[in-house]
C-alpha cells in the first residue's frame, strides 16, 4: 500500500499529529483496496464494513399491521364506547401474523387481530385485548378504538430508501436491518489482514512454565482480540527473539498482509532490534509520540508494508492499539464512524489527575455517574506493566501535556468497549 500521504519526521510528534498521519495513510490504503468488495453472509458479517449503500427494494412492513393483540374495527363504530356501555361488534374472522384476514370489515363488525398481523380492508382502528370482552362471536369494546396501534406500511423502510450507508460497520442492529430487507448476504470491504508479532527473549507462551525473569505473553492474545473487535483478520506470527537478524528473518517469510503490528523492540535498549531495522530500512511516518504510556510507538513502511511498532509493556501496547492502530485500521477499512480516539466523552476528574510533563497522558479510569455527569477516578497503580489496571477500567482519561487537573475539573475520556475494560 502507498504511504505517500505522509512523510518522515524527526523526533516525537504530538498525539494529534500522529492520529492525523495514521488517518491520512489509512484513507490512502482504503482508496487502493475499495474497488474489490466481497459478499459476506449475514452470519459472518458482524464487524465488517459495508462496501456499498443498501437500498430497500420493498416497504417494511409491507402492509399496515397491528402492534398489539386485540380487535380491528372501524373507529366510527366505537366513538361512544365506555365501560358502562361498551360498543358491541360482531366478530367475523381473525388476522394472525402470516395469515391475514382476506375479507373486509364493515359497519358493526370486527376481527380478532394478533401482534404483527395485517389490518384488513375497512378497519381503521385497533383496540388492545385488555379493553375488550369477548362473548361468543361478539366483542364488547369498553373504550374507543384508535389508529394508534397500527404500524403503517413502510414505517420502518420505504422502497428506494437507503437503509444502510457504505462505510457503516455492521453491528447487530445493522444486520437486523439487512435481514429485514431480505438480504441473505451483504457487500463488504474485505477484512484487513493484520500480522501480529510479539518479541523478546523473556516471553513464554501462556500455559508454559516460567523461568527466572520470564513473563507470559499477554500482548499476543490481547492484540488478537483487539484486531478481531476492529473487524480485521488477525494473522498471528511466530514470536521473535532478541538475536541479531531475527526480525529480518521473520520479514523474509511473511504471508500476505495489509499491515504488520509488532510489540516491543522500539525503545532505547541495546537489543531493540525493531527500532534498529526501521531506522535502517524503514520509511518513517512518525518515530515516537508525545504520549504516556506508549511514547516509543512508531509508524513506518518497509517496502510496501505499513508497520505499526507498539511498545512491549502490555498496557502500553493495548492503549496505543486503541488510539493509534484503530485510527489506521478504521480508515483503511473505509469505516465512516469515528475511531475510538475521536469518540471522546466529557467527564470530570474525581481526584487529582496529572500529565507526565510535556506528554499527553492516558490514565486508566473507572467512570461513575453523578446525575448527568461522568466522574473519572484511576484504577490504582498506573504502571504500564500492571495489566489488571486496564481490565478494571471503563475508559482512558486523556490529560493534556503539562496539566494537573483537580477534582471537578473537566477531562476527556475514551470509552474502552469490546474486549478491553470491565464488563
Secondary structure, DSSP 8 states (H G I E B T S, - for coil): ---TTS----S-B-HHHHHHHHHHHHHHHHHHHTT--EEEEGGG-TT-BB-S-EE-SS-BSSS-EESSSEEEE-GGGSTT--SSS-EEEEEEEEEBTTB---SB--TTEEEEE-TT-B--BT--EEEEGGGEEEETTEEEESS--BGGGEE-TTSSB-TT-EEE-TT-B--HHHHHHHHHTT-SEEEE----EEEEEEB-TTEE-TTS---TT-EE-HHHHHHHHHHHHTT-EEEE---B-SSTTHHHHHHTT--S-SEEEEES--SSSTT-HHHHHHHHH-EEEEE-BSEES-TT-EEEEETTEEEEEE-SSHHHHHHHIIIIIHHHHHHHTT--S--GGG-EEEEEESS-EE-BTTBEEEEEEEEEEETTEEEEEE-S---TT-HHHHHT-SEEEEE-TT-EE-TT-EEEEEE--TTSS--
